[in-house]
Amino acid sequence: MNEQDKQISSLVINSLSDKLSQEATKASTFEALYTTNAMELEQIKKIIESDEELKSKFEQVKGQMTNGDQQLHTSN
């Protein structure tokens, strides 16, 4: 292997290392975001399930949104 081939190989390895590092960082960031969001959703779910009145209101609003009524209406 001549000097130019060694230089090219070294540059290729460095470039691949940098790209792999960047992708691993992105993947770890997305994993952390997913984990924190999942934890927050679980906490919200527990809060809703802990109060029957709140759970009933949630189900009512969910039903309205599911049926195409995207506007939230407050009932007094």
mmCIF file as gemmi writes it, N, C-alpha and C atoms, coordinates in Angstrom:
data_model
loop_
_atom_site.group_PDB
_atom_site.id
_atom_site.type_symbol
_atom_site.label_atom_id
_atom_site.label_alt_id
_atom_site.label_comp_id
_atom_site.label_asym_id
_atom_site.label_entity_id
_atom_site.label_seq_id
_atom_site.pdbx_PDB_ins_code
_atom_site.Cartn_x
_atom_site.Cartn_y
_atom_site.Cartn_z
_atom_site.occupancy
_atom_site.B_iso_or_equiv
_atom_site.pdbx_formal_charge
_atom_site.auth_seq_id
_atom_site.auth_asym_id
_atom_site.pdbx_PDB_model_num
ATOM 1 N N . MET Axp A 1 ? 0.854 -1.168 0 1 0 ? 1 A 1
ATOM 2 C CA . MET Axp A 1 ? 0 0 0 1 0 ? 1 A 1
ATOM 3 C C . MET Axp A 1 ? 0.903 1.234 0 1 0 ? 1 A 1
ATOM 4 N N . ASN Axp A 2 ? 0.687 2.087 -0.971 1 0 ? 2 A 1
ATOM 5 C CA . ASN Axp A 2 ? 1.531 3.286 -1.048 1 0 ? 2 A 1
ATOM 6 C C . ASN Axp A 2 ? 1.01 4.363 -0.098 1 0 ? 2 A 1
ATOM 7 N N . GLU Axp A 3 ? 1.744 5.445 -0.009 1 0 ? 3 A 1
ATOM 8 C CA . GLU Axp A 3 ? 1.429 6.529 0.931 1 0 ? 3 A 1
ATOM 9 C C . GLU Axp A 3 ? 0.056 7.15 0.654 1 0 ? 3 A 1
ATOM 10 N N . GLN Axp A 4 ? -0.278 7.33 -0.618 1 0 ? 4 A 1
ATOM 11 C CA . GLN Axp A 4 ? -1.569 7.936 -0.956 1 0 ? 4 A 1
ATOM 12 C C . GLN Axp A 4 ? -2.724 7.017 -0.53 1 0 ? 4 A 1
ATOM 13 N N . ASP Axp A 5 ? -2.579 5.719 -0.748 1 0 ? 5 A 1
ATOM 14 C CA . ASP Axp A 5 ? -3.61 4.766 -0.328 1 0 ? 5 A 1
ATOM 15 C C . ASP Axp A 5 ? -3.791 4.775 1.197 1 0 ? 5 A 1
ATOM 16 N N . LYS Axp A 6 ? -2.688 4.876 1.919 1 0 ? 6 A 1
ATOM 17 C CA . LYS Axp A 6 ? -2.757 4.949 3.387 1 0 ? 6 A 1
ATOM 18 C C . LYS Axp A 6 ? -3.493 6.214 3.83 1 0 ? 6 A 1
ATOM 19 N N . GLN Axp A 7 ? -3.179 7.313 3.158 1 0 ? 7 A 1
ATOM 20 C CA . GLN Axp A 7 ? -3.812 8.587 3.483 1 0 ? 7 A 1
ATOM 21 C C . GLN Axp A 7 ? -5.319 8.521 3.209 1 0 ? 7 A 1
ATOM 22 N N . ILE Axp A 8 ? -5.687 7.95 2.071 1 0 ? 8 A 1
ATOM 23 C CA . ILE Axp A 8 ? -7.105 7.81 1.718 1 0 ? 8 A 1
ATOM 24 C C . ILE Axp A 8 ? -7.812 6.919 2.734 1 0 ? 8 A 1
ATOM 25 N N . SER Axp A 9 ? -7.204 5.808 3.07 1 0 ? 9 A 1
ATOM 26 C CA . SER Axp A 9 ? -7.799 4.9 4.056 1 0 ? 9 A 1
ATOM 27 C C . SER Axp A 9 ? -8.004 5.587 5.397 1 0 ? 9 A 1
ATOM 28 N N . SER Axp A 10 ? -7.023 6.341 5.813 1 0 ? 10 A 1
ATOM 29 C CA . SER Axp A 10 ? -7.117 7.067 7.076 1 0 ? 10 A 1
ATOM 30 C C . SER Axp A 10 ? -8.248 8.098 7.041 1 0 ? 10 A 1
ATOM 31 N N . LEU Axp A 11 ? -8.348 8.828 5.936 1 0 ? 11 A 1
ATOM 32 C CA . LEU Axp A 11 ? -9.414 9.821 5.796 1 0 ? 11 A 1
ATOM 33 C C . LEU Axp A 11 ? -10.791 9.159 5.764 1 0 ? 11 A 1
ATOM 34 N N . VAL Axp A 12 ? -10.9 8.028 5.094 1 0 ? 12 A 1
ATOM 35 C CA . VAL Axp A 12 ? -12.172 7.298 5.039 1 0 ? 12 A 1
ATOM 36 C C . VAL Axp A 12 ? -12.574 6.844 6.439 1 0 ? 12 A 1
ATOM 37 N N . ILE Axp A 13 ? -11.632 6.276 7.175 1 0 ? 13 A 1
ATOM 38 C CA . ILE Axp A 13 ? -11.908 5.805 8.531 1 0 ? 13 A 1
ATOM 39 C C . ILE Axp A 13 ? -12.333 6.971 9.426 1 0 ? 13 A 1
ATOM 40 N N . ASN Axp A 14 ? -11.639 8.095 9.339 1 0 ? 14 A 1
ATOM 41 C CA . ASN Axp A 14 ? -11.998 9.259 10.145 1 0 ? 14 A 1
ATOM 42 C C . ASN Axp A 14 ? -13.395 9.778 9.796 1 0 ? 14 A 1
ATOM 43 N N . SER Axp A 15 ? -13.686 9.823 8.511 1 0 ? 15 A 1
ATOM 44 C CA . SER Axp A 15 ? -14.991 10.297 8.07 1 0 ? 15 A 1
ATOM 45 C C . SER Axp A 15 ? -16.099 9.374 8.56 1 0 ? 15 A 1
ATOM 46 N N . LEU Axp A 16 ? -15.884 8.069 8.413 1 0 ? 16 A 1
ATOM 47 C CA . LEU Axp A 16 ? -16.882 7.107 8.883 1 0 ? 16 A 1
ATOM 48 C C . LEU Axp A 16 ? -17.067 7.185 10.394 1 0 ? 16 A 1
ATOM 49 N N . SER Axp A 17 ? -15.981 7.376 11.112 1 0 ? 17 A 1
ATOM 50 C CA . SER Axp A 17 ? -16.064 7.506 12.574 1 0 ? 17 A 1
ATOM 51 C C . SER Axp A 17 ? -16.883 8.732 12.967 1 0 ? 17 A 1
ATOM 52 N N . ASP Axp A 18 ? -16.638 9.842 12.292 1 0 ? 18 A 1
ATOM 53 C CA . ASP Axp A 18 ? -17.388 11.068 12.575 1 0 ? 18 A 1
ATOM 54 C C . ASP Axp A 18 ? -18.874 10.88 12.283 1 0 ? 18 A 1
ATOM 55 N N . LYS Axp A 19 ? -19.178 10.278 11.139 1 0 ? 19 A 1
ATOM 56 C CA . LYS Axp A 19 ? -20.579 10.07 10.761 1 0 ? 19 A 1
ATOM 57 C C . LYS Axp A 19 ? -21.273 9.12 11.734 1 0 ? 19 A 1
ATOM 58 N N . LEU Axp A 20 ? -20.606 8.059 12.111 1 0 ? 20 A 1
ATOM 59 C CA . LEU Axp A 20 ? -21.168 7.11 13.057 1 0 ? 20 A 1
ATOM 60 C C . LEU Axp A 20 ? -21.423 7.775 14.407 1 0 ? 20 A 1
ATOM 61 N N . SER Axp A 21 ? -20.485 8.575 14.836 1 0 ? 21 A 1
ATOM 62 C CA . SER Axp A 21 ? -20.626 9.297 16.102 1 0 ? 21 A 1
ATOM 63 C C . SER Axp A 21 ? -21.826 10.242 16.071 1 0 ? 21 A 1
ATOM 64 N N . GLN Axp A 22 ? -21.973 10.97 14.969 1 0 ? 22 A 1
ATOM 65 C CA . GLN Axp A 22 ? -23.097 11.894 14.837 1 0 ? 22 A 1
ATOM 66 C C . GLN Axp A 22 ? -24.43 11.144 14.848 1 0 ? 22 A 1
ATOM 67 N N . GLU Axp A 23 ? -24.504 10.035 14.138 1 0 ? 23 A 1
ATOM 68 C CA . GLU Axp A 23 ? -25.744 9.257 14.09 1 0 ? 23 A 1
ATOM 69 C C . GLU Axp A 23 ? -26.061 8.644 15.45 1 0 ? 23 A 1
ATOM 70 N N . ALA Axp A 24 ? -25.039 8.176 16.155 1 0 ? 24 A 1
ATOM 71 C CA . ALA Axp A 24 ? -25.252 7.611 17.487 1 0 ? 24 A 1
ATOM 72 C C . ALA Axp A 24 ? -25.757 8.685 18.448 1 0 ? 24 A 1
ATOM 73 N N . THR Axp A 25 ? -25.234 9.891 18.327 1 0 ? 25 A 1
ATOM 74 C CA . THR Axp A 25 ? -25.69 11.002 19.164 1 0 ? 25 A 1
ATOM 75 C C . THR Axp A 25 ? -27.15 11.33 18.867 1 0 ? 25 A 1
ATOM 76 N N . LYS Axp A 26 ? -27.509 11.382 17.59 1 0 ? 26 A 1
ATOM 77 C CA . LYS Axp A 26 ? -28.906 11.642 17.213 1 0 ? 26 A 1
ATOM 78 C C . LYS Axp A 26 ? -29.823 10.559 17.761 1 0 ? 26 A 1
ATOM 79 N N . ALA Axp A 27 ? -29.429 9.318 17.59 1 0 ? 27 A 1
ATOM 80 C CA . ALA Axp A 27 ? -30.251 8.199 18.057 1 0 ? 27 A 1
ATOM 81 C C . ALA Axp A 27 ? -30.433 8.251 19.568 1 0 ? 27 A 1
ATOM 82 N N . SER Axp A 28 ? -29.38 8.558 20.287 1 0 ? 28 A 1
ATOM 83 C CA . SER Axp A 28 ? -29.469 8.661 21.744 1 0 ? 28 A 1
ATOM 84 C C . SER Axp A 28 ? -30.362 9.813 22.171 1 0 ? 28 A 1
ATOM 85 N N . THR Axp A 29 ? -30.294 10.914 21.445 1 0 ? 29 A 1
ATOM 86 C CA . THR Axp A 29 ? -31.152 12.058 21.741 1 0 ? 29 A 1
ATOM 87 C C . THR Axp A 29 ? -32.614 11.698 21.53 1 0 ? 29 A 1
ATOM 88 N N . PHE Axp A 30 ? -32.922 11.044 20.407 1 0 ? 30 A 1
ATOM 89 C CA . PHE Axp A 30 ? -34.296 10.629 20.144 1 0 ? 30 A 1
ATOM 90 C C . PHE Axp A 30 ? -34.784 9.624 21.185 1 0 ? 30 A 1
ATOM 91 N N . GLU Axp A 31 ? -33.916 8.729 21.592 1 0 ? 31 A 1
ATOM 92 C CA . GLU Axp A 31 ? -34.281 7.749 22.614 1 0 ? 31 A 1
ATOM 93 C C . GLU Axp A 31 ? -34.603 8.446 23.934 1 0 ? 31 A 1
ATOM 94 N N . ALA Axp A 32 ? -33.796 9.432 24.302 1 0 ? 32 A 1
ATOM 95 C CA . ALA Axp A 32 ? -34.041 10.182 25.534 1 0 ? 32 A 1
ATOM 96 C C . ALA Axp A 32 ? -35.351 10.96 25.455 1 0 ? 32 A 1
ATOM 97 N N . LEU Axp A 33 ? -35.618 11.592 24.308 1 0 ? 33 A 1
ATOM 98 C CA . LEU Axp A 33 ? -36.88 12.313 24.12 1 0 ? 33 A 1
ATOM 99 C C . LEU Axp A 33 ? -38.064 11.361 24.209 1 0 ? 33 A 1
ATOM 100 N N . TYR Axp A 34 ? -37.961 10.213 23.573 1 0 ? 34 A 1
ATOM 101 C CA . TYR Axp A 34 ? -39.029 9.215 23.626 1 0 ? 34 A 1
ATOM 102 C C . TYR Axp A 34 ? -39.275 8.783 25.066 1 0 ? 34 A 1
ATOM 103 N N . THR Axp A 35 ? -38.209 8.489 25.788 1 0 ? 35 A 1
ATOM 104 C CA . THR Axp A 35 ? -38.333 8.014 27.17 1 0 ? 35 A 1
ATOM 105 C C . THR Axp A 35 ? -38.989 9.063 28.06 1 0 ? 35 A 1
ATOM 106 N N . THR Axp A 36 ? -38.556 10.318 27.951 1 0 ? 36 A 1
ATOM 107 C CA . THR Axp A 36 ? -39.15 11.36 28.791 1 0 ? 36 A 1
ATOM 108 C C . THR Axp A 36 ? -40.603 11.593 28.424 1 0 ? 36 A 1
ATOM 109 N N . ASN Axp A 37 ? -40.94 11.552 27.138 1 0 ? 37 A 1
ATOM 110 C CA . ASN Axp A 37 ? -42.335 11.714 26.722 1 0 ? 37 A 1
ATOM 111 C C . ASN Axp A 37 ? -43.198 10.549 27.199 1 0 ? 37 A 1
ATOM 112 N N . ALA Axp A 38 ? -42.679 9.34 27.112 1 0 ? 38 A 1
ATOM 113 C CA . ALA Axp A 38 ? -43.423 8.168 27.582 1 0 ? 38 A 1
ATOM 114 C C . ALA Axp A 38 ? -43.673 8.256 29.084 1 0 ? 38 A 1
ATOM 115 N N . MET Axp A 39 ? -42.691 8.711 29.832 1 0 ? 39 A 1
ATOM 116 C CA . MET Axp A 39 ? -42.857 8.874 31.28 1 0 ? 39 A 1
ATOM 117 C C . MET Axp A 39 ? -43.909 9.941 31.595 1 0 ? 39 A 1
ATOM 118 N N . GLU Axp A 40 ? -43.877 11.038 30.852 1 0 ? 40 A 1
ATOM 119 C CA . GLU Axp A 40 ? -44.848 12.106 31.064 1 0 ? 40 A 1
ATOM 120 C C . GLU Axp A 40 ? -46.265 11.635 30.725 1 0 ? 40 A 1
ATOM 121 N N . LEU Axp A 41 ? -46.403 10.912 29.617 1 0 ? 41 A 1
ATOM 122 C CA . LEU Axp A 41 ? -47.717 10.383 29.254 1 0 ? 41 A 1
ATOM 123 C C . LEU Axp A 41 ? -48.24 9.395 30.294 1 0 ? 41 A 1
ATOM 124 N N . GLU Axp A 42 ? -47.357 8.576 30.822 1 0 ? 42 A 1
ATOM 125 C CA . GLU Axp A 42 ? -47.752 7.63 31.863 1 0 ? 42 A 1
ATOM 126 C C . GLU Axp A 42 ? -48.229 8.367 33.111 1 0 ? 42 A 1
ATOM 127 N N . GLN Axp A 43 ? -47.55 9.439 33.457 1 0 ? 43 A 1
ATOM 128 C CA . GLN Axp A 43 ? -47.949 10.242 34.611 1 0 ? 43 A 1
ATOM 129 C C . GLN Axp A 43 ? -49.325 10.882 34.371 1 0 ? 43 A 1
ATOM 130 N N . ILE Axp A 44 ? -49.541 11.413 33.173 1 0 ? 44 A 1
ATOM 131 C CA . ILE Axp A 44 ? -50.832 12.01 32.828 1 0 ? 44 A 1
ATOM 132 C C . ILE Axp A 44 ? -51.929 10.948 32.893 1 0 ? 44 A 1
ATOM 133 N N . LYS Axp A 45 ? -51.644 9.768 32.379 1 0 ? 45 A 1
ATOM 134 C CA . LYS Axp A 45 ? -52.612 8.673 32.402 1 0 ? 45 A 1
ATOM 135 C C . LYS Axp A 45 ? -52.995 8.32 33.837 1 0 ? 45 A 1
ATOM 136 N N . LYS Axp A 46 ? -52.009 8.239 34.726 1 0 ? 46 A 1
ATOM 137 C CA . LYS Axp A 46 ? -52.278 7.915 36.129 1 0 ? 46 A 1
ATOM 138 C C . LYS Axp A 46 ? -53.119 9.003 36.791 1 0 ? 46 A 1
ATOM 139 N N . ILE Axp A 47 ? -52.833 10.25 36.458 1 0 ? 47 A 1
ATOM 140 C CA . ILE Axp A 47 ? -53.607 11.363 37.023 1 0 ? 47 A 1
ATOM 141 C C . ILE Axp A 47 ? -55.056 11.274 36.567 1 0 ? 47 A 1
ATOM 142 N N . ILE Axp A 48 ? -55.266 11.05 35.279 1 0 ? 48 A 1
ATOM 143 C CA . ILE Axp A 48 ? -56.628 10.952 34.736 1 0 ? 48 A 1
ATOM 144 C C . ILE Axp A 48 ? -57.373 9.78 35.366 1 0 ? 48 A 1
ATOM 145 N N . GLU Axp A 49 ? -56.705 8.652 35.48 1 0 ? 49 A 1
ATOM 146 C CA . GLU Axp A 49 ? -57.354 7.463 36.03 1 0 ? 49 A 1
ATOM 147 C C . GLU Axp A 49 ? -57.611 7.561 37.53 1 0 ? 49 A 1
ATOM 148 N N . SER Axp A 50 ? -56.942 8.469 38.2 1 0 ? 50 A 1
ATOM 149 C CA . SER Axp A 50 ? -57.105 8.582 39.652 1 0 ? 50 A 1
ATOM 150 C C . SER Axp A 50 ? -58.357 9.363 40.049 1 0 ? 50 A 1
ATOM 151 N N . ASP Axp A 51 ? -58.993 10.046 39.104 1 0 ? 51 A 1
ATOM 152 C CA . ASP Axp A 51 ? -60.15 10.888 39.399 1 0 ? 51 A 1
ATOM 153 C C . ASP Axp A 51 ? -61.271 10.55 38.426 1 0 ? 51 A 1
ATOM 154 N N . GLU Axp A 52 ? -62.354 9.981 38.936 1 0 ? 52 A 1
ATOM 155 C CA . GLU Axp A 52 ? -63.454 9.536 38.075 1 0 ? 52 A 1
ATOM 156 C C . GLU Axp A 52 ? -64.073 10.678 37.274 1 0 ? 52 A 1
ATOM 157 N N . GLU Axp A 53 ? -64.23 11.841 37.892 1 0 ? 53 A 1
ATOM 158 C CA . GLU Axp A 53 ? -64.812 12.986 37.186 1 0 ? 53 A 1
ATOM 159 C C . GLU Axp A 53 ? -63.894 13.431 36.046 1 0 ? 53 A 1
ATOM 160 N N . LEU Axp A 54 ? -62.613 13.471 36.335 1 0 ? 54 A 1
ATOM 161 C CA . LEU Axp A 54 ? -61.634 13.847 35.312 1 0 ? 54 A 1
ATOM 162 C C . LEU Axp A 54 ? -61.602 12.801 34.199 1 0 ? 54 A 1
ATOM 163 N N . LYS Axp A 55 ? -61.65 11.535 34.569 1 0 ? 55 A 1
ATOM 164 C CA . LYS Axp A 55 ? -61.642 10.455 33.583 1 0 ? 55 A 1
ATOM 165 C C . LYS Axp A 55 ? -62.875 10.54 32.682 1 0 ? 55 A 1
ATOM 166 N N . SER Axp A 56 ? -64.024 10.813 33.287 1 0 ? 56 A 1
ATOM 167 C CA . SER Axp A 56 ? -65.259 10.948 32.519 1 0 ? 56 A 1
ATOM 168 C C . SER Axp A 56 ? -65.172 12.111 31.531 1 0 ? 56 A 1
ATOM 169 N N . LYS Axp A 57 ? -64.649 13.239 31.988 1 0 ? 57 A 1
ATOM 170 C CA . LYS Axp A 57 ? -64.494 14.405 31.119 1 0 ? 57 A 1
ATOM 171 C C . LYS Axp A 57 ? -63.512 14.094 29.99 1 0 ? 57 A 1
ATOM 172 N N . PHE Axp A 58 ? -62.427 13.42 30.313 1 0 ? 58 A 1
ATOM 173 C CA . PHE Axp A 58 ? -61.449 13.032 29.307 1 0 ? 58 A 1
ATOM 174 C C . PHE Axp A 58 ? -62.094 12.157 28.237 1 0 ? 58 A 1
ATOM 175 N N . GLU Axp A 59 ? -62.862 11.157 28.659 1 0 ? 59 A 1
ATOM 176 C CA . GLU Axp A 59 ? -63.525 10.257 27.713 1 0 ? 59 A 1
ATOM 177 C C . GLU Axp A 59 ? -64.526 11.029 26.854 1 0 ? 59 A 1
ATOM 178 N N . GLN Axp A 60 ? -65.227 12.005 27.456 1 0 ? 60 A 1
ATOM 179 C CA . GLN Axp A 60 ? -66.184 12.818 26.703 1 0 ? 60 A 1
ATOM 180 C C . GLN Axp A 60 ? -65.469 13.61 25.607 1 0 ? 60 A 1
ATOM 181 N N . VAL Axp A 61 ? -64.391 14.267 25.965 1 0 ? 61 A 1
ATOM 182 C CA . VAL Axp A 61 ? -63.639 15.08 25.003 1 0 ? 61 A 1
ATOM 183 C C . VAL Axp A 61 ? -62.993 14.187 23.947 1 0 ? 61 A 1
ATOM 184 N N . LYS Axp A 62 ? -62.472 13.057 24.377 1 0 ? 62 A 1
ATOM 185 C CA . LYS Axp A 62 ? -61.871 12.112 23.425 1 0 ? 62 A 1
ATOM 186 C C . LYS Axp A 62 ? -62.906 11.65 22.407 1 0 ? 62 A 1
ATOM 187 N N . GLY Axp A 63 ? -64.12 11.382 22.875 1 0 ? 63 A 1
ATOM 188 C CA . GLY Axp A 63 ? -65.196 10.977 21.978 1 0 ? 63 A 1
ATOM 189 C C . GLY Axp A 63 ? -65.543 12.067 20.985 1 0 ? 63 A 1
ATOM 190 N N . GLN Axp A 64 ? -65.581 13.3 21.454 1 0 ? 64 A 1
ATOM 191 C CA . GLN Axp A 64 ? -65.874 14.419 20.56 1 0 ? 64 A 1
ATOM 192 C C . GLN Axp A 64 ? -64.799 14.544 19.487 1 0 ? 64 A 1
ATOM 193 N N . MET Axp A 65 ? -63.56 14.418 19.877 1 0 ? 65 A 1
ATOM 194 C CA . MET Axp A 65 ? -62.452 14.558 18.935 1 0 ? 65 A 1
ATOM 195 C C . MET Axp A 65 ? -62.414 13.381 17.964 1 0 ? 65 A 1
ATOM 196 N N . THR Axp A 66 ? -62.729 12.199 18.435 1 0 ? 66 A 1
ATOM 197 C CA . THR Axp A 66 ? -62.727 11.009 17.597 1 0 ? 66 A 1
ATOM 198 C C . THR Axp A 66 ? -63.82 11.079 16.542 1 0 ? 66 A 1
ATOM 199 N N . ASN Axp A 67 ? -64.93 11.711 16.883 1 0 ? 67 A 1
ATOM 200 C CA . ASN Axp A 67 ? -66.053 11.818 15.956 1 0 ? 67 A 1
ATOM 201 C C . ASN Axp A 67 ? -65.909 12.994 14.998 1 0 ? 67 A 1
ATOM 202 N N . GLY Axp A 68 ? -64.736 13.556 14.896 1 0 ? 68 A 1
ATOM 203 C CA . GLY Axp A 68 ? -64.486 14.619 13.937 1 0 ? 68 A 1
ATOM 204 C C . GLY Axp A 68 ? -64.752 16.008 14.461 1 0 ? 68 A 1
ATOM 205 N N . ASP Axp A 69 ? -65.225 16.138 15.691 1 0 ? 69 A 1
ATOM 206 C CA . ASP Axp A 69 ? -65.469 17.447 16.283 1 0 ? 69 A 1
ATOM 207 C C . ASP Axp A 69 ? -64.189 17.866 16.996 1 0 ? 69 A 1
ATOM 208 N N . GLN Axp A 70 ? -63.298 18.517 16.272 1 0 ? 70 A 1
ATOM 209 C CA . GLN Axp A 70 ? -61.987 18.872 16.806 1 0 ? 70 A 1
ATOM 210 C C . GLN Axp A 70 ? -62.014 20.04 17.773 1 0 ? 70 A 1
ATOM 211 N N . GLN Axp A 71 ? -63.12 20.777 17.831 1 0 ? 71 A 1
ATOM 212 C CA . GLN Axp A 71 ? -63.209 21.896 18.75 1 0 ? 71 A 1
ATOM 213 C C . GLN Axp A 71 ? -63.617 21.376 20.122 1 0 ? 71 A 1
ATOM 214 N N . LEU Axp A 72 ? -62.927 21.842 21.129 1 0 ? 72 A 1
ATOM 215 C CA . LEU Axp A 72 ? -63.255 21.435 22.483 1 0 ? 72 A 1
ATOM 216 C C . LEU Axp A 72 ? -64.323 22.376 23.025 1 0 ? 72 A 1
ATOM 217 N N . HIS Axp A 73 ? -65.432 21.805 23.476 1 0 ? 73 A 1
ATOM 218 C CA . HIS Axp A 73 ? -66.517 22.596 24.025 1 0 ? 73 A 1
ATOM 219 C C . HIS Axp A 73 ? -66.529 22.444 25.542 1 0 ? 73 A 1
ATOM 220 N N . THR Axp A 74 ? -66.673 23.537 26.246 1 0 ? 74 A 1
ATOM 221 C CA . THR Axp A 74 ? -66.773 23.459 27.695 1 0 ? 74 A 1
ATOM 222 C C . THR Axp A 74 ? -68.232 23.379 28.071 1 0 ? 74 A 1
ATOM 223 N N . SER Axp A 75 ? -68.519 22.515 29.002 1 0 ? 75 A 1
ATOM 224 C CA . SER Axp A 75 ? -69.898 22.415 29.475 1 0 ? 75 A 1
ATOM 225 C C . SER Axp A 75 ? -69.962 22.98 30.888 1 0 ? 75 A 1
ATOM 226 N N . ASN Axp A 76 ? -70.957 23.753 31.146 1 0 ? 76 A 1
ATOM 227 C CA . ASN Axp A 76 ? -71.107 24.361 32.461 1 0 ? 76 A 1
ATOM 228 C C . ASN Axp A 76 ? -72.246 23.74 33.216 1 0 ? 76 A 1
